[in-house]
Amino acid sequence: MTISVWSGRSDIQAAGSVIEKVDDVCYLGNYLSSNGSCKKDVKVRIGKATAVFSKMRKIWKTTTLA
């Protein structure tokens, strides 16, 4: 994969407003980085999975059958 980084300083405008340049953006639940890195996306996904697994701990540790 080839990643090219544009280092120009000209502003991008849409409908008369200047578009802010950001390093990361969340689009459809995925974090996209300006440098092509997926570190933030992976960290967010691991955090969400950890939260769900910790909520399910009570269910997994039960010893009674319903």
Summary of the structure (lengths in Angstrom):
residues: 66
radius of gyration: 20.3
end to end distance: 52.1
largest distance: 64.9
contacts: 89
relative contact order: 0.10
helix: 35%
strand: 18%
